[in-house]
Amino acid sequence: MKKGNSVIFFSLFLVPVPIAFLTSSNLYVVPVVYGFWLLLFISIFSVITFQSQIFVAYDYTFKLINREFKGKIICFVTSFNENPRMLLTTLLSVKNANPSGETWLLDDSTDPEIVSRLKGICEKLDVPFIHRDNRRGFKAGAINDALKMVSNDYELLTVFDSDQIPTPRFFSGITGYFSNPKIAFVQIPQTYTDLPTRISKAAYFQQEVFLRKIMRGRSDYSAFILGSGFVARISALESVGGFYEDSVTEDLATSIKLHEKGWLSAYIDTSEIWYGKAPETISAYLKQQGRWSLGGFQTMGPLLRSNISTKQFVDYFAGFLYWLWVGPIRLISLFAMIFFLIFHLYTVFINPIFFAIFYFPYLIYSLLFYAYTVSDRSMDYKTRGFMYHQGAELLLMFTVTSSFIAFILRRKRPFVVTPKGQAGSYSFGQAIPFIMIELIVTAAFSAGLVWLRYAFIPLLRIAIYLNLFFALYLIPFLIAGSVILFTSDFKPSENFLLRREE
């Protein structure tokens, strides 16, 4: 790990330690106060990083390089107990997009009936069917095992999930990028085929800022593989030992290893050349985000051991901090506010006037900059998207915190495929924790208003006002999260159900 990278990492986590001790009311609340200051430091770091990426994104341009590619391309479609009818559609579209190369189905299914049906489909389509009885390395392991069977005359690899459909022009203008021998992979964002529920819309808006802005700003040096819909140079993958198998997000960790080797990556933000499904139910969304957040945490090992440039490190580190902020740090800060307003538990001892003078200009500036960023005509975001985005992120607090605990305790979790096309609604276990938080924050706000009636110390009143502001700021987003939670019932269309029975 480079010295500059280690300084950034340790400074962010160690500087809040003495500040927490100096501003804590007693030793028992030091961890909570540390979480409060860490949240503030992460917020500032993330805003600075986000702005630097946005400034680069403003200059982002791309062109489709329609240069003849003489090499061969192999396409892998990965599956695990997926609907055979859906896979038939995917395999047909992938074969149609890559007529001069091969398409393989890499299947780890454990259901004998599904395995049998998939094998029959592959025989009819003349598609090699690679089935494993073990799931070593999950998706990464399946790809690595299949790569060992690919003949040497194949230069490029593309991977699609079971629900993803490339158009016939998927490779048009993309393979030309590999005329640059330093390009390891080209990533193209997917277009969602449908947004049938509010959680689907929330997932879409959550991805908009990332795909339209952040990934544009990371093109060339730190844009990473998004798991599917990418074209990779096989020799580049072989130079790092294939896909990284010790993370549930093998794409992110593998990208770090490729960038460490000096390979470049291209992000081509062209739309409507491949399609996929958004999460349709709350369960599907939480499973997807739980896997992504766990993988984001697991990536810290490869990142800290890497020798990538400081710019690359900051970009990847910001991704880790995002999950830390969405999960455990947000919960800690939330409980600190609740304990203060309801139980009058003093955790942070700091002059509230000084804090307000420092914090509110920063808050206003960051919100205005974010609003300016998402006002770009290339994005369908606006106020509606912001509410969906923030509400969905609040739904993730417990899921991401659970992933963080699993990461700290080094508990291994299986690679969970995001369910597709399955009817579903919210569950009792999903709803109760979130509704309890919503009710407690509302109660804390009410308790704070009551407290103001007999709090006569000026500084104390200012502290109460500050916490009331934070509670009031959160409540609309908590309500948005509740609306998403309770109105995201999904029932597949009648035609889809009939196809499942075929």
TAWOCOR-V128097 format. One record per residue. OMEGA is omega in degrees with one decimal (none if undefined). Layout:
omega
OMEGA
OMEGA
//
This chain:
omega
-179.4
-177.2
-179.4
179.1
179.5
178.1
178.9
-176.8
-174.8
178.5
-176.9
-176.5
-176.3
-178.9
179.0
-176.8
179.1
178.2
178.8
179.1
-177.3
-175.4
179.8
178.0
174.1
-174.6
-175.2
-176.7
-179.8
179.1
179.5
179.8
175.7
178.0
178.5
-178.8
177.9
177.0
-179.4
179.8
178.6
179.6
-179.5
179.0
-176.8
179.3
178.8
179.4
179.6
-179.7
178.7
178.1
-179.5
179.4
175.9
-178.4
178.3
-179.9
-175.8
171.6
173.7
174.2
176.1
-176.3
-176.9
179.2
-177.0
177.2
-174.6
-179.4
-178.8
-178.0
174.1
-178.7
174.5
169.7
-175.9
-179.2
174.9
-179.9
-178.5
179.1
-178.0
-179.7
178.1
178.9
176.1
178.5
-179.4
-178.2
178.6
-178.8
179.9
177.0
-179.8
179.8
-176.1
-173.9
-177.4
179.3
-179.0
173.4
179.7
172.1
177.7
-171.3
175.1
-174.6
178.3
178.8
-176.4
-179.4
179.0
179.1
-179.1
-179.1
179.3
178.2
178.4
178.0
-178.5
178.3
179.2
-176.7
-175.5
178.5
176.0
-178.7
-177.8
-178.3
177.5
175.9
175.9
-179.2
179.6
178.7
178.3
-175.7
179.3
179.4
178.8
179.5
-179.2
179.0
-179.0
-180.0
179.2
-178.4
-177.6
-179.4
-173.9
-178.1
174.8
-178.1
-173.6
179.8
172.8
-179.6
174.9
172.0
-169.4
-175.9
-169.9
-170.9
174.0
175.1
179.5
-179.0
-177.2
-175.1
-176.9
177.7
-177.8
-176.4
178.6
178.9
-176.4
170.0
170.8
-173.9
-179.2
-179.2
178.1
-179.1
174.1
179.3
177.5
179.9
178.8
171.6
179.7
-179.7
-175.1
175.1
-169.4
-176.9
179.6
177.9
174.0
178.6
179.2
178.0
178.1
-177.9
177.9
-178.9
-173.5
-178.1
-179.4
-175.4
-175.1
-175.1
-171.9
-179.2
174.6
179.9
-179.2
-177.9
-179.6
-168.5
-177.7
171.4
-173.7
178.9
-178.0
174.9
-179.9
179.9
177.8
173.0
-175.0
174.0
-176.0
179.9
177.5
177.4
179.4
-178.9
178.6
177.3
179.2
-179.8
-179.3
-171.5
-175.9
177.6
178.6
170.5
-176.3
-177.9
-177.7
-178.9
179.1
178.4
177.5
-179.1
178.4
179.1
177.6
179.3
179.0
178.3
176.8
178.8
-179.9
175.3
-175.7
-174.4
174.6
-171.1
171.9
170.3
164.8
-169.7
176.4
-178.0
170.6
173.8
-174.0
-178.7
177.3
-179.7
179.7
-179.4
-178.3
176.8
179.0
-176.8
176.0
177.4
-179.5
-178.4
177.1
177.3
177.0
177.1
-178.3
-178.5
-178.9
178.3
177.0
-178.9
-179.0
178.5
-174.3
179.7
-178.0
-178.8
-179.2
178.4
178.8
-179.9
-179.1
180.0
179.8
-179.4
178.2
177.0
176.1
-178.0
177.3
-179.3
177.8
-180.0
-178.2
-174.9
-169.0
-177.0
178.5
179.6
179.9
-178.7
179.2
-179.8
176.2
178.4
-179.0
-179.3
-179.6
-174.2
-176.6
-173.4
-178.9
178.5
-179.4
179.2
-177.5
174.8
178.3
179.6
-175.9
178.0
177.8
-179.1
-179.0
179.6
179.8
-166.2
-172.0
173.5
177.5
-179.1
-179.0
-179.9
-177.5
178.6
179.2
178.8
178.6
179.1
178.2
-178.8
-175.1
176.9
178.4
-177.9
179.6
-176.8
174.0
-170.2
175.8
-176.2
-179.9
179.1
179.5
-179.9
176.0
-177.2
-176.9
178.1
179.8
179.7
177.4
176.0
-174.5
-171.9
-174.9
179.2
-178.7
176.7
175.9
177.2
179.6
177.9
177.5
178.3
-179.4
-178.8
179.6
176.2
179.6
176.2
178.5
175.2
-177.0
178.3
177.3
179.8
-178.4
176.0
-179.3
178.2
179.7
175.9
177.2
176.6
179.3
-178.7
178.4
-172.9
-171.2
-178.7
-177.9
179.7
177.2
177.7
-179.5
-179.9
-178.7
177.8
177.9
177.5
178.5
177.9
179.2
179.2
178.2
177.4
177.5
-178.4
-179.0
-175.2
-179.6
173.4
-173.2
178.7
-174.1
-177.9
178.0
179.2
177.6
178.4
178.2
178.4
179.7
-179.7
175.4
178.2
-179.1
177.9
-179.5
178.1
-176.3
-171.3
178.7
179.8
174.1
176.5
177.4
176.9
178.7
178.7
178.0
-176.8
-171.5
-178.1
-179.4
174.5
-178.4
173.4
178.7
179.4
-179.2
179.5
179.7
179.8
178.7
-179.9
179.5
-176.7
-177.4
none
//
